[in-house]
């Protein structure tokens, strides 16, 4: 059975410092990109929402247009019935029939007026929706222009740093293989807690390199001995001495 090599605390700390320095390089590249990736994603979501709004307005206009056509058909039917009843009125036999036909004519005339009112209201509604549609289209055009500009800026930054980013990503993946698994979990958890991504810091001028909390001489001495992993009491970052930190270089 193969023996698993036990790493010393110094080797474990060196592996952590190496990983931290590599990932700090990657963080620097992220800083160059700034808020652009998020801005691009937000703009794409916003444009998608605007396209959905445009489609909804177009569907509403089509629905109102169909309604207008239905009302126009209703007018034609009513006018045809009016002609029919007027023709019948010339052949009535008594006042009762005449009054009944007149009533039917009046009802159809009301139908025409009501349909005409519906058409008028619907036409005004289409005009309002057309304004909203034009506004949505202009808004989309403006947002797409901004998106194209920001995408262009982001692509330039990515292209300029692509080789370097790939290099450091590979180094980071390799470095993680040499970090104690339990320490790696703690390291990654600490990294997510701070915007600058610093989980491993050196003691500089008697203070934590992350939060500048004072580190007593006794604790500094223990850190230099590399006998156990020490953390800052204030911020929880993993602490190493300056000499160890300076001896680690990233290619």
C-alpha positions as a LaTeX table, in Angstrom:
\begin{tabular}{lrrr}
\hline
Residue & $x$ (\AA) & $y$ (\AA) & $z$ (\AA) \\
\hline
Unk1 & 0.00 & 0.00 & 0.00 \\
Unk2 & 1.44 & 3.35 & $-1.05$ \\
Unk3 & 2.20 & 5.80 & 1.74 \\
Unk4 & 0.64 & 9.25 & 1.58 \\
Unk5 & 3.28 & 11.92 & 2.13 \\
Unk6 & 2.68 & 14.12 & 5.16 \\
Unk7 & 3.48 & 17.76 & 4.44 \\
Unk8 & 5.00 & 20.01 & 7.08 \\
Unk9 & 3.16 & 23.13 & 8.21 \\
Unk10 & 5.74 & 25.24 & 6.32 \\
Unk11 & 5.05 & 23.31 & 3.10 \\
Unk12 & 1.31 & 23.69 & 3.62 \\
Unk13 & 1.70 & 27.44 & 4.17 \\
Unk14 & 3.99 & 27.78 & 1.15 \\
Unk15 & 1.38 & 26.04 & $-1.01$ \\
Unk16 & $-1.32$ & 28.40 & 0.31 \\
Unk17 & 0.81 & 31.51 & $-0.31$ \\
Unk18 & 1.56 & 30.26 & $-3.84$ \\
Unk19 & $-2.14$ & 29.78 & $-4.54$ \\
Unk20 & $-3.01$ & 33.17 & $-3.04$ \\
Unk21 & $-0.43$ & 34.99 & $-5.19$ \\
Unk22 & $-1.67$ & 33.27 & $-8.36$ \\
Unk23 & $-5.31$ & 34.02 & $-7.61$ \\
Unk24 & $-4.42$ & 37.62 & $-6.73$ \\
Unk25 & $-3.04$ & 37.94 & $-10.27$ \\
Unk26 & $-6.37$ & 36.65 & $-11.59$ \\
Unk27 & $-8.16$ & 39.16 & $-9.34$ \\
Unk28 & $-6.10$ & 41.95 & $-10.92$ \\
Unk29 & $-7.32$ & 40.87 & $-14.36$ \\
Unk30 & $-10.92$ & 40.88 & $-13.04$ \\
Unk31 & $-10.38$ & 44.43 & $-11.80$ \\
Unk32 & $-9.36$ & 45.45 & $-15.33$ \\
Unk33 & $-12.71$ & 44.13 & $-16.58$ \\
Unk34 & $-14.39$ & 46.12 & $-13.81$ \\
Unk35 & $-18.18$ & 46.06 & $-13.82$ \\
Unk36 & $-18.32$ & 45.40 & $-17.58$ \\
Unk37 & $-19.28$ & 41.68 & $-17.40$ \\
Unk38 & $-22.15$ & 42.50 & $-15.02$ \\
Unk39 & $-23.20$ & 45.54 & $-17.05$ \\
Unk40 & $-23.23$ & 43.46 & $-20.27$ \\
Unk41 & $-25.32$ & 40.73 & $-18.60$ \\
Unk42 & $-27.76$ & 43.32 & $-17.15$ \\
Unk43 & $-28.13$ & 45.04 & $-20.54$ \\
Unk44 & $-28.79$ & 41.71 & $-22.28$ \\
Unk45 & $-31.52$ & 40.93 & $-19.72$ \\
Unk46 & $-32.99$ & 44.42 & $-20.10$ \\
Unk47 & $-33.03$ & 44.19 & $-23.92$ \\
Unk48 & $-34.69$ & 40.78 & $-23.71$ \\
Unk49 & $-37.37$ & 42.34 & $-21.47$ \\
Unk50 & $-37.84$ & 45.23 & $-23.94$ \\
Unk51 & $-38.22$ & 42.78 & $-26.84$ \\
Unk52 & $-40.90$ & 40.94 & $-24.84$ \\
Unk53 & $-42.67$ & 44.27 & $-24.22$ \\
Unk54 & $-42.47$ & 45.12 & $-27.94$ \\
Unk55 & $-43.93$ & 41.73 & $-28.85$ \\
Unk56 & $-46.72$ & 42.15 & $-26.29$ \\
Unk57 & $-47.65$ & 45.62 & $-27.66$ \\
Unk58 & $-47.64$ & 44.27 & $-31.24$ \\
Unk59 & $-49.92$ & 41.41 & $-30.19$ \\
Unk60 & $-52.24$ & 43.89 & $-28.44$ \\
Unk61 & $-52.36$ & 46.08 & $-31.58$ \\
Unk62 & $-53.16$ & 43.02 & $-33.70$ \\
Unk63 & $-55.91$ & 42.07 & $-31.24$ \\
Unk64 & $-57.47$ & 45.56 & $-31.37$ \\
Unk65 & $-57.16$ & 45.59 & $-35.19$ \\
Unk66 & $-59.05$ & 42.28 & $-35.36$ \\
Unk67 & $-61.71$ & 43.77 & $-33.05$ \\
Unk68 & $-62.09$ & 46.76 & $-35.39$ \\
Unk69 & $-62.57$ & 44.41 & $-38.36$ \\
Unk70 & $-65.23$ & 42.52 & $-36.40$ \\
Unk71 & $-67.03$ & 45.77 & $-35.62$ \\
Unk72 & $-66.88$ & 46.80 & $-39.28$ \\
Unk73 & $-68.43$ & 43.47 & $-40.23$ \\
Unk74 & $-71.11$ & 44.06 & $-37.58$ \\
Unk75 & $-71.88$ & 47.46 & $-39.19$ \\
Unk76 & $-72.22$ & 45.85 & $-42.63$ \\
Unk77 & $-74.58$ & 43.21 & $-41.24$ \\
Unk78 & $-76.64$ & 45.84 & $-39.41$ \\
Unk79 & $-76.85$ & 48.05 & $-42.53$ \\
Unk80 & $-77.92$ & 45.05 & $-44.61$ \\
Unk81 & $-80.67$ & 44.30 & $-42.09$ \\
Unk82 & $-81.78$ & 47.97 & $-42.11$ \\
Unk83 & $-82.18$ & 47.81 & $-45.92$ \\
Unk84 & $-84.06$ & 44.55 & $-45.57$ \\
Unk85 & $-86.44$ & 45.98 & $-42.94$ \\
Unk86 & $-86.95$ & 49.22 & $-44.91$ \\
Unk87 & $-87.91$ & 47.13 & $-47.95$ \\
Unk88 & $-90.32$ & 45.10 & $-45.82$ \\
Unk89 & $-91.89$ & 48.28 & $-44.43$ \\
Unk90 & $-93.35$ & 49.07 & $-47.84$ \\
Unk91 & $-95.34$ & 45.85 & $-47.75$ \\
Unk92 & $-96.74$ & 46.01 & $-44.20$ \\
Unk93 & $-100.42$ & 45.18 & $-43.68$ \\
Unk94 & $-101.01$ & 47.05 & $-40.42$ \\
Unk95 & $-99.57$ & 49.49 & $-37.92$ \\
Unk96 & $-98.45$ & 46.71 & $-35.62$ \\
Unk97 & $-96.17$ & 45.25 & $-38.30$ \\
Unk98 & $-94.94$ & 48.73 & $-39.21$ \\
Unk99 & $-94.03$ & 49.50 & $-35.59$ \\
Unk100 & $-92.28$ & 46.13 & $-35.21$ \\
Unk101 & $-90.18$ & 46.76 & $-38.33$ \\
Unk102 & $-89.38$ & 50.32 & $-37.20$ \\
Unk103 & $-88.25$ & 48.93 & $-33.85$ \\
Unk104 & $-85.93$ & 46.47 & $-35.60$ \\
Unk105 & $-84.54$ & 49.27 & $-37.79$ \\
Unk106 & $-83.91$ & 51.44 & $-34.70$ \\
Unk107 & $-82.13$ & 48.53 & $-32.96$ \\
Unk108 & $-79.85$ & 47.98 & $-35.95$ \\
Unk109 & $-79.15$ & 51.71 & $-36.15$ \\
Unk110 & $-78.13$ & 51.60 & $-32.48$ \\
Unk111 & $-75.92$ & 48.61 & $-33.29$ \\
Unk112 & $-74.23$ & 50.69 & $-36.02$ \\
Unk113 & $-73.68$ & 53.64 & $-33.67$ \\
Unk114 & $-72.33$ & 51.37 & $-30.94$ \\
Unk115 & $-69.99$ & 49.64 & $-33.38$ \\
Unk116 & $-68.81$ & 53.01 & $-34.70$ \\
Unk117 & $-68.09$ & 54.13 & $-31.11$ \\
Unk118 & $-66.16$ & 50.90 & $-30.49$ \\
Unk119 & $-64.15$ & 51.49 & $-33.68$ \\
Unk120 & $-63.40$ & 55.09 & $-32.65$ \\
Unk121 & $-62.24$ & 54.03 & $-29.16$ \\
Unk122 & $-60.22$ & 51.12 & $-30.57$ \\
Unk123 & $-58.56$ & 53.39 & $-33.16$ \\
Unk124 & $-57.52$ & 55.79 & $-30.38$ \\
Unk125 & $-56.20$ & 52.81 & $-28.40$ \\
Unk126 & $-54.14$ & 51.67 & $-31.40$ \\
Unk127 & $-52.70$ & 55.20 & $-31.74$ \\
Unk128 & $-51.63$ & 55.13 & $-28.06$ \\
Unk129 & $-50.12$ & 51.66 & $-28.43$ \\
Unk130 & $-48.33$ & 52.73 & $-31.61$ \\
Unk131 & $-46.62$ & 55.52 & $-29.63$ \\
Unk132 & $-45.66$ & 53.01 & $-26.92$ \\
Unk133 & $-44.38$ & 50.61 & $-29.59$ \\
Unk134 & $-42.24$ & 53.28 & $-31.24$ \\
Unk135 & $-40.85$ & 54.26 & $-27.83$ \\
Unk136 & $-40.01$ & 50.60 & $-27.08$ \\
Unk137 & $-38.25$ & 50.22 & $-30.45$ \\
Unk138 & $-36.18$ & 53.37 & $-29.89$ \\
Unk139 & $-35.33$ & 52.22 & $-26.37$ \\
Unk140 & $-34.17$ & 48.85 & $-27.74$ \\
Unk141 & $-32.03$ & 50.58 & $-30.39$ \\
Unk142 & $-30.38$ & 52.80 & $-27.74$ \\
Unk143 & $-29.75$ & 49.88 & $-25.36$ \\
Unk144 & $-28.39$ & 47.70 & $-28.17$ \\
Unk145 & $-25.99$ & 50.51 & $-29.09$ \\
Unk146 & $-24.76$ & 50.77 & $-25.50$ \\
Unk147 & $-24.48$ & 46.96 & $-25.31$ \\
Unk148 & $-22.41$ & 46.83 & $-28.50$ \\
Unk149 & $-20.03$ & 49.46 & $-27.09$ \\
Unk150 & $-19.62$ & 47.71 & $-23.74$ \\
Unk151 & $-19.21$ & 44.31 & $-25.40$ \\
Unk152 & $-16.51$ & 45.80 & $-27.61$ \\
Unk153 & $-14.68$ & 47.22 & $-24.58$ \\
Unk154 & $-14.95$ & 43.90 & $-22.73$ \\
Unk155 & $-13.76$ & 41.90 & $-25.73$ \\
Unk156 & $-10.69$ & 44.15 & $-26.04$ \\
Unk157 & $-9.82$ & 43.63 & $-22.36$ \\
Unk158 & $-10.39$ & 39.87 & $-22.65$ \\
Unk159 & $-8.28$ & 39.65 & $-25.81$ \\
Unk160 & $-5.47$ & 41.67 & $-24.22$ \\
Unk161 & $-5.38$ & 39.46 & $-21.11$ \\
Unk162 & $-6.58$ & 36.12 & $-22.49$ \\
Unk163 & $-3.15$ & 34.49 & $-22.64$ \\
Unk164 & $-2.19$ & 35.71 & $-19.17$ \\
Unk165 & $-5.56$ & 34.69 & $-17.68$ \\
Unk166 & $-5.31$ & 31.17 & $-19.14$ \\
Unk167 & $-1.76$ & 30.90 & $-17.79$ \\
Unk168 & $-2.77$ & 31.87 & $-14.25$ \\
Unk169 & $-5.91$ & 29.71 & $-14.33$ \\
Unk170 & $-3.72$ & 26.71 & $-15.16$ \\
Unk171 & $-1.26$ & 27.64 & $-12.41$ \\
Unk172 & $-4.13$ & 28.04 & $-9.93$ \\
Unk173 & $-5.56$ & 24.62 & $-10.84$ \\
Unk174 & $-2.10$ & 23.04 & $-10.39$ \\
Unk175 & $-1.48$ & 24.91 & $-7.13$ \\
Unk176 & $-4.76$ & 23.69 & $-5.62$ \\
Unk177 & $-3.56$ & 20.11 & $-6.09$ \\
Unk178 & $-0.74$ & 20.83 & $-3.63$ \\
Unk179 & $-2.86$ & 22.49 & $-0.94$ \\
Unk180 & $-4.09$ & 20.47 & 2.04 \\
Unk181 & $-7.81$ & 19.77 & 1.26 \\
Unk182 & $-9.06$ & 21.02 & 4.63 \\
Unk183 & $-6.95$ & 24.16 & 4.38 \\
Unk184 & $-8.21$ & 24.71 & 0.83 \\
Unk185 & $-11.84$ & 24.69 & 2.05 \\
Unk186 & $-10.99$ & 27.28 & 4.73 \\
Unk187 & $-8.95$ & 29.35 & 2.26 \\
Unk188 & $-11.77$ & 29.49 & $-0.30$ \\
Unk189 & $-14.35$ & 30.36 & 2.37 \\
Unk190 & $-12.17$ & 33.23 & 3.67 \\
Unk191 & $-11.57$ & 34.47 & 0.09 \\
Unk192 & $-15.30$ & 34.83 & $-0.53$ \\
Unk193 & $-15.67$ & 36.95 & 2.61 \\
Unk194 & $-13.45$ & 39.76 & 1.31 \\
Unk195 & $-13.77$ & 41.83 & $-1.85$ \\
Unk196 & $-10.01$ & 41.89 & $-2.39$ \\
Unk197 & $-9.91$ & 38.07 & $-2.21$ \\
Unk198 & $-7.06$ & 38.00 & 0.31 \\
Unk199 & $-7.26$ & 34.90 & 2.51 \\
Unk200 & $-3.52$ & 34.52 & 3.20 \\
Unk201 & $-1.59$ & 37.62 & 4.27 \\
Unk202 & 1.85 & 38.41 & 5.67 \\
Unk203 & 2.45 & 40.15 & 8.97 \\
Unk204 & 3.86 & 43.55 & 8.05 \\
Unk205 & 5.08 & 46.16 & 10.55 \\
Unk206 & 3.59 & 44.17 & 13.47 \\
Unk207 & 0.13 & 44.08 & 11.89 \\
Unk208 & $-2.11$ & 41.76 & 9.85 \\
Unk209 & $-1.61$ & 42.49 & 6.14 \\
Unk210 & $-5.37$ & 42.20 & 5.61 \\
Unk211 & $-7.06$ & 44.25 & 8.34 \\
Unk212 & $-3.96$ & 45.91 & 9.96 \\
Unk213 & $-4.86$ & 44.52 & 13.36 \\
Unk214 & $-1.89$ & 44.54 & 15.75 \\
Unk215 & $-0.16$ & 41.15 & 16.10 \\
Unk216 & 1.65 & 40.70 & 19.47 \\
Unk217 & 5.39 & 39.74 & 19.38 \\
Unk218 & 4.70 & 36.30 & 20.90 \\
Unk219 & 2.23 & 35.44 & 18.14 \\
Unk220 & 4.61 & 36.79 & 15.50 \\
Unk221 & 7.28 & 34.50 & 16.87 \\
Unk222 & 4.92 & 31.49 & 16.61 \\
Unk223 & 4.04 & 32.46 & 13.02 \\
Unk224 & 7.73 & 32.49 & 12.07 \\
Unk225 & 8.28 & 29.02 & 13.57 \\
Unk226 & 5.83 & 27.44 & 11.07 \\
Unk227 & 4.69 & 24.88 & 13.62 \\
Unk228 & 0.98 & 25.50 & 13.18 \\
Unk229 & $-1.39$ & 27.49 & 10.98 \\
Unk230 & $-2.14$ & 30.83 & 12.62 \\
Unk231 & $-5.06$ & 33.13 & 11.87 \\
Unk232 & $-5.76$ & 36.78 & 12.61 \\
Unk233 & $-8.01$ & 37.11 & 15.67 \\
Unk234 & $-9.73$ & 40.12 & 14.10 \\
Unk235 & $-10.42$ & 39.15 & 10.46 \\
Unk236 & $-9.81$ & 35.39 & 10.42 \\
Unk237 & $-7.25$ & 35.51 & 7.59 \\
Unk238 & $-4.39$ & 33.00 & 7.55 \\
Unk239 & $-1.18$ & 34.66 & 8.67 \\
Unk240 & 2.39 & 34.02 & 7.43 \\
Unk241 & 5.67 & 35.77 & 8.07 \\
Unk242 & 7.11 & 38.21 & 5.52 \\
Unk243 & 10.11 & 36.01 & 4.75 \\
Unk244 & 7.95 & 33.05 & 3.69 \\
Unk245 & 5.65 & 35.33 & 1.68 \\
Unk246 & 8.60 & 36.97 & $-0.11$ \\
Unk247 & 10.22 & 33.63 & $-0.94$ \\
Unk248 & 7.20 & 32.57 & $-3.01$ \\
Unk249 & 7.16 & 33.86 & $-6.56$ \\
Unk250 & 4.63 & 33.35 & $-9.37$ \\
Unk251 & 5.88 & 32.74 & $-12.87$ \\
\hline
\end{tabular}
